[in-house]
Amino acid sequence: MLSSSPADLAARWSRLRGEKPALRIRDAAATLGVSEAELVALGSGPNGVTQSSVPLDGDWRAILSEMPAVGRVMCLTRNDHCVHERHGRFEDVQVAGAQGLVLGPDIDLRLFLGQWRHGFAVREPVRDGERLSLQFFDAAGEAVHKIYATEETDRPAFDALIARHRAATAATPGIVPRDPDAADRPDGEIDLDGLRAAWRAMKDTHEFFGLLKSFGVGRVQALRLAGEEFARELPSRALRTALEDAAESKTPIMIFVGNRGCIQIHTGRVERLVETHGWFNVLDPTFNLHLREAGVTRVFAVRKPTDDGTVTSIEAFDAANRTVLMMFGARKPGNPELEAWRALVARTEKRSAS
């Protein structure tokens, strides 16, 4: 990323806004060669508007634990190719060390707080008033999670939370370049018999990460090598096919979208699907999904044995083998997988083969 003083960066961003007033802040940061956190810290927003940003004190556990008092909000988690937006209320917030959970029917998060480095309360003028949000970033200045006030938010409670957690001093965030992703080991070095035996012996889907680590194998690499008993590669269009089938068949699903610092989950039906300018969208009242289909290069149907029976997923990855999105049938631990979801995946596989 380019080195730049705040004054110089502000001037360059101002020029860019004049040239491309509709450019989103994440894309503006990439164009300017800086991080999104650095632009947010300037306090001058996109689209030619003035933005006020207040740095937060970094007590992520306390901030998250106090969110239930704020009422309904909109939570946003994204990666390079997918944006997941969910309306609801923070309910069961659990934080232990660097790991956190938010377990509610609407806001459902897996938090990796060791990745959280910078936080801001951001106020942006909009046509009908002010848009208020909390925005959290990793050490490289990439957004890991954002929480937006809505018409149903208790604004005085939100303001009071921000006041309690305002940092004592404001400083330009220190940005640390991200280490490159580790390359996969050569396929020939992977113990395939051991991998398949361990996969077959799984009792819970959460064991899968440990399995990958134990055998020193990348996730996509494991899906490629494991064989059709466990994973079958599908064309990239299969992701849209599955979403369209879920909407048409009214099958409740789970959609996981995440990054290094947060995974956000939607559980329920999807209904209104819309394609706009290269993005495939779910536009429902309490759930929005924005998928850049061009960023999806590999899709797999995956099967994992558990004590509750086989759990099936559709998993999408980008050209760097980073997870874009994962879909499951709606289920709770202790319950078998929905037969309607299994049938949906089977239909998706059949259509992909034709």
Secondary structure, DSSP 8 states (H G I E B T S, - for coil): -----HHHHHHHHHHHHHH-TT--HHHHHHHHTS-HHHHHHHTB-STT-B-EEEEB-S-HHHHHHHGGGGEEEEEEEE-SSEEEEEEEE--EEEEETTEEEEE-SS-EEEEEGGG--EEEEEEEEETTEEEEEEEEE-TTS-EEEEEEEEEEE-HHHHHHHHHHTB-SS-----------------GGGS-HHHHHHHHHT-SSTTHHHHHHHHHT--HHHHHHHS-TTTEEEE-TTHHHHHHHHHHHHT--EEEEEE-SSEEEEEEE----EEEETTEEEEE-SSEEEEEEGGG--EEEEEEE--TTS-EEEEEEE-TTS-EEEEEEE---TTS---HHHHHHHHHHHHHHH-
